[in-house]
Amino acid sequence: MKYLIKDTTPEERQIIVEKALAISLADAKVPSKEALELVYEYIDGKKELEEIQKEIIEKYKKGEE
C-alpha cells in the first residue's frame, strides 16, 4: 500500500492512522495531543508521514512531550 498523500484518499489515510495507532497503543503510551494533531495534518493532506515523523522525533530529542 502506498502512503503518500497523492496516492491515497482522506478515508484511506484515516485507516492508515487508525491501524498505526492501534499497533502503537499495544506496547506504548498514548501519543501526545500535539502528535495526534500532526497526524491529522496527514489525514487532511497537509503533510506527508515522513515530515510528521521528523517533527515528532525532533520534539522528543529536545525533550518536549
C-alpha distances in whole Angstrom, upper triangle without the diagonal:
4,7,10,12,12,9,9,12,14,14,10,11,14,12,10,13,15,13,13,17,18,17,19,22,22,24,25,27,25,24,27,27,26,23,22,23,21,18,19,19,16,16,18,17,19,18,15,14,15,19,19,18,21,23,23,24,27,28,28,30,33,33,32,30
4,6,9,9,6,7,11,13,13,10,10,13,12,10,13,16,14,14,18,19,18,20,23,24,25,25,27,25,23,26,26,25,22,21,22,19,16,18,17,13,14,16,14,16,15,12,11,13,16,16,16,19,21,21,22,25,26,27,28,31,32,30,29
4,6,8,7,7,10,11,12,9,7,11,11,8,10,13,13,12,15,17,17,18,20,22,23,23,24,23,20,22,22,21,18,17,18,15,13,14,14,10,11,13,11,13,11,8,8,10,12,13,13,16,17,18,19,21,23,24,25,27,28,27,26
4,5,5,6,10,11,13,11,9,13,13,11,13,16,16,15,18,20,20,20,23,25,26,25,26,25,22,23,23,21,19,18,18,15,13,14,13,9,11,12,9,11,9,6,8,9,11,12,13,15,17,18,19,21,23,24,25,27,29,27,26
4,5,5,7,8,11,10,8,11,13,12,13,16,17,16,18,21,21,22,24,26,27,27,27,25,22,23,22,21,18,17,17,14,12,12,11,7,8,9,6,8,8,6,9,11,12,13,15,17,17,19,21,22,23,25,27,28,29,27,26
4,6,8,10,13,11,11,14,16,14,16,19,20,19,22,24,24,25,28,30,31,30,31,28,26,27,26,24,22,21,20,18,16,16,14,11,12,12,8,11,11,10,12,14,15,16,18,19,21,22,24,25,27,28,30,31,33,31,30
4,7,10,12,9,10,13,14,12,15,18,18,18,21,22,23,24,26,28,29,29,30,28,26,27,27,25,23,22,21,19,17,17,16,12,12,13,11,14,13,11,13,14,16,17,18,21,22,23,25,26,28,29,31,32,34,32,31
4,7,8,6,6,10,10,10,12,15,15,16,18,20,20,22,24,26,27,27,28,26,23,25,24,23,21,19,19,17,15,14,14,10,9,11,9,13,13,11,12,15,16,16,18,21,22,22,24,26,27,28,30,32,33,31,29
4,5,5,6,9,10,11,12,14,16,17,18,20,21,23,24,26,28,28,28,26,24,25,24,23,21,19,18,17,15,13,13,11,8,9,9,12,13,13,14,17,18,18,20,22,23,23,26,28,28,29,32,33,34,31,30
4,5,5,6,9,10,10,12,14,15,16,18,20,21,22,25,27,26,26,23,21,22,20,20,18,16,15,15,12,10,10,9,5,6,7,11,12,12,13,17,17,16,18,21,21,21,24,26,26,27,30,31,31,29,27
4,5,5,6,9,10,11,13,14,15,17,19,20,21,23,26,25,25,22,21,23,21,21,19,17,17,17,13,12,13,11,8,10,11,14,15,15,15,19,20,18,20,23,23,23,26,28,28,29,32,33,33,30,28
4,5,5,6,9,10,11,12,14,15,17,18,20,22,24,24,25,22,21,23,22,22,19,17,18,17,13,13,14,11,8,11,11,15,15,14,13,17,18,17,18,22,22,22,24,27,27,28,30,32,32,30,28
4,5,5,6,9,10,11,12,14,15,16,18,20,22,22,22,19,18,19,19,18,16,14,14,13,10,9,10,7,5,8,9,12,11,10,10,14,15,14,15,18,19,18,21,23,23,24,27,28,28,26,24
4,5,5,6,9,10,11,12,14,15,16,19,21,20,20,17,16,18,17,17,15,12,13,13,9,8,11,9,6,9,11,13,14,13,12,16,17,15,16,20,20,19,21,24,23,24,27,28,28,26,23
4,5,5,6,9,10,11,12,14,15,17,19,20,20,18,17,19,19,20,17,14,16,16,12,12,14,12,9,13,14,17,16,15,14,17,19,17,18,21,21,20,23,25,25,25,28,30,30,27,25
4,6,5,6,9,10,11,12,14,16,18,18,19,17,16,18,18,18,15,13,15,14,10,11,13,10,9,13,13,15,14,12,10,14,16,14,14,18,19,18,20,22,23,23,25,27,27,25,23
4,5,5,6,8,10,10,12,14,16,16,16,14,12,14,14,15,12,10,12,11,7,9,11,9,8,12,13,14,13,12,10,13,15,12,13,16,16,15,17,20,20,20,23,25,24,22,20
4,5,5,6,9,10,10,13,15,15,15,13,12,15,15,16,14,11,14,14,10,11,14,12,10,14,16,18,17,16,14,17,18,16,16,20,20,18,20,23,22,22,25,27,26,24,21
4,5,5,6,9,10,11,14,14,15,14,14,17,18,19,16,14,16,16,12,14,16,14,13,17,18,20,18,17,14,17,19,17,16,20,20,18,20,23,23,22,25,28,27,25,22
4,5,5,6,9,10,12,12,13,12,11,15,16,16,13,12,15,14,11,13,15,13,13,16,17,18,17,15,11,14,16,14,13,16,17,15,16,20,20,19,22,24,23,22,19
4,5,5,6,9,10,10,10,9,8,12,13,14,11,10,13,13,10,12,15,14,13,17,18,19,17,16,13,16,17,14,13,17,17,14,16,20,19,18,21,23,22,20,17
4,6,5,6,9,10,11,10,11,15,16,18,15,13,16,17,14,15,18,17,16,20,21,22,21,20,17,19,21,18,17,21,21,18,20,23,22,21,24,26,25,23,20
4,6,5,7,9,11,11,12,16,18,19,16,15,18,18,15,17,20,18,18,21,22,24,21,20,16,18,20,18,16,20,20,17,18,22,22,20,23,25,24,23,20
4,5,6,6,8,8,9,12,15,16,13,13,16,16,13,16,19,17,18,21,22,23,20,19,15,17,19,16,14,17,18,14,15,19,18,16,19,22,20,19,16
4,5,5,6,6,8,12,14,16,14,13,17,17,15,17,20,19,19,22,24,24,23,22,18,20,21,18,17,20,20,16,18,21,20,18,21,23,21,20,16
4,6,9,10,12,16,18,20,17,17,20,21,18,21,23,22,22,25,27,28,26,24,21,22,24,21,19,22,23,19,20,24,23,20,23,26,23,23,19
4,7,10,12,15,18,20,17,17,21,21,19,22,24,23,23,27,28,28,26,24,21,22,24,21,18,21,22,18,18,22,21,18,21,23,21,21,18
4,7,9,12,15,16,14,14,18,18,17,20,22,21,22,25,26,26,24,23,19,20,22,18,16,19,19,15,15,19,17,15,18,20,17,17,14
4,6,9,12,14,12,13,16,17,16,19,21,21,22,24,26,26,24,23,20,21,22,18,17,19,18,15,16,18,16,14,17,19,16,15,12
4,6,9,11,10,10,13,14,13,15,18,18,19,21,23,23,21,21,18,20,20,17,16,19,17,14,16,18,16,14,18,19,17,15,11
4,7,8,6,6,10,11,10,13,15,15,16,18,20,20,18,18,15,17,17,13,13,15,14,10,12,15,13,12,16,17,15,12,9
4,5,5,6,9,10,11,13,15,16,17,19,20,19,18,19,16,18,17,13,13,15,13,10,13,14,11,11,15,15,13,10,7
4,5,5,6,9,10,11,13,15,15,17,19,18,17,18,17,19,17,14,15,17,14,12,15,16,13,14,17,17,15,12,9
4,5,5,6,9,10,11,13,15,15,17,15,14,16,15,16,14,11,12,14,10,9,12,13,10,12,15,14,14,10,8
4,5,5,6,9,10,11,13,15,16,15,13,14,12,13,12,8,9,11,9,7,10,12,10,11,14,14,14,11,9
4,5,5,6,9,10,11,12,14,14,13,14,12,15,14,10,11,14,12,10,14,15,13,14,18,18,17,14,12
4,5,5,7,9,10,11,13,12,11,13,13,15,13,10,12,14,12,11,15,16,14,15,19,19,18,15,13
4,5,5,7,9,10,11,9,8,10,9,11,9,6,9,11,9,8,12,13,12,14,17,17,17,14,13
4,5,5,7,9,10,10,8,9,8,11,10,7,9,12,11,10,13,15,14,16,19,20,20,17,15
4,5,5,6,8,9,9,11,10,14,13,10,13,15,14,13,17,18,17,19,22,22,22,19,17
4,5,5,6,5,6,8,9,12,10,8,12,14,12,13,16,17,17,19,21,22,22,19,18
4,5,5,6,5,6,6,10,9,8,11,13,13,13,16,17,18,19,22,23,23,21,20
4,5,8,8,9,9,13,13,11,14,17,16,16,19,21,21,22,25,26,26,23,22
4,6,8,10,12,15,14,13,16,18,17,18,21,22,22,24,26,27,27,24,23
4,6,7,10,13,12,12,15,17,16,17,20,21,22,24,26,27,28,25,24
4,7,10,12,10,10,14,15,14,16,19,19,19,22,24,24,25,23,22
4,7,8,6,7,10,11,11,13,15,16,16,19,21,21,23,21,20
4,5,5,7,9,10,11,13,15,16,17,19,20,22,23,21,21
4,5,5,6,9,10,10,12,14,15,17,18,20,21,20,19
4,5,5,6,9,10,11,12,14,16,16,19,20,19,19
4,5,5,6,9,10,11,12,15,15,17,19,17,18
4,5,5,6,9,10,11,12,14,16,17,15,14
4,5,5,6,9,10,11,12,14,15,14,14
4,6,5,6,9,10,10,12,14,14,14
4,6,5,6,9,10,11,13,11,12
4,5,5,6,9,10,11,9,9
4,5,5,6,9,10,10,10
4,5,5,6,9,9,11
4,5,5,6,5,7
4,5,5,5,6
4,5,8,10
4,6,9
4,7
4
